[in-house]
Amino acid sequence: MRSQTPDDPPPAPQQPAKLSDERRAAALQRIWSSRSLFLTGLADVWEGVKRERPRGEAAGLVLMVFSAAAFALMGAFAKYLLPDTPTQAVVLSRGVLMTSLCVTMALRKGVPVFGKRPGMLLLRGLLGYGALSCYFFSIQHLPLGDAVLLQYSHPVFVAAVAPFLLSERTGKGHWAMIGVALAGVALIVGPSGELRRAALVGLTGAMLSGFAYMTVRQLARTEHPLTILVWFPLATLPGSLIATIYAGNAAIPHGPREIAGHLLVFVTAMAGQFALTQGLMRAEAARATAVSMTGPAFGMLFGLLFFGTHPTALSLAGTALVVAALWRLARARPE
């Protein structure tokens, strides 16, 4: 190798090789620490395989609204096109499609599938599996707006438990707003004074979603985001497969309508997920939270359009209480 002479051009300055990775990590940290992440499962880790391309907050807020509409539409498709399909068959088809996509992406990028903490990853996946199962069951048996609202209530349980399990500081009026949100949930779960089984299942799903979210917060410290993403659909496969086999002929799609239902559930979930994380990267957390809570409104709208379901006065009151309390919790600054 010859030595450099005065006539040689100066060497080009070296750019940090992992600059884009650091930018993605910084963007992800905003998502992990944000209280605006209202949907768990796919919604917590997708951006680990994307580039950060912020284009302004206005675009981010539009994407957040689109995401809320897409997730509500996923529920509408499941309820409208798969009303008699066993819940676990819906979970299985979604899990197979998502696992195929996520594992392919992980292998292409050289991301370890099993990660550093497989036990915690499995726990996160099983919590997500339980939450997703409860969500699809509640969608099939409740008015769509009520089912979507119950799922969106899971930050209430995160806010109630995180100060104890994660040592997170609380903001002014924290516990009062939790009480208001729980009162709103109570109106949805038992509007006539009698608890509805499907509503309790939906509420259980929201609680499981909250715990899943907290495990993701812990895993994000040691695991690649795509590793976390892989384990969510992967963990749904064994249980849903066994239940689907047990269901027998009822779980097999009968005709183009049901096949379309399975595919549309997957497509709308992916569209909502992509828009959610892209929106979170562009929008300020408090504003993103506010527009995220259009999800229950879309649930009521699609319930009216698809099924002619008019929300009751108590459902509207409960929705208003939950949305207002969650919006206030998201804006509160830790003391």
Secondary structure, DSSP 8 states (H G I E B T S, - for coil): -----TTS--------TTHHHHHHHHHHHHHHH-TT----GGGGTGGGGS------HHHHHHHHHHHHHHHHHHHHHHHHH-TTS-HHHHHHHHHHHHHHHHHHHHHHHT--SS-S-HHHHHHHHHHHHHHHHHHHHHHHHS-HHHHHHHHHTHHHHHHHHHHHHT----BTTHHHHHHHHHHHHHHHH-TTSS--HHHHHHHHHHHHHHHHHHHHHHHTTTS-HHHHHHHHHHHHHHHHHHHHHHHGGGGS--SHHHHHHHHHHHHHHHHHHHHHHHHHHHS-HHHHHHHHTTHHHHHHHHHHHHH-----HHHHHHHHHHHHHHHHHHH--B-
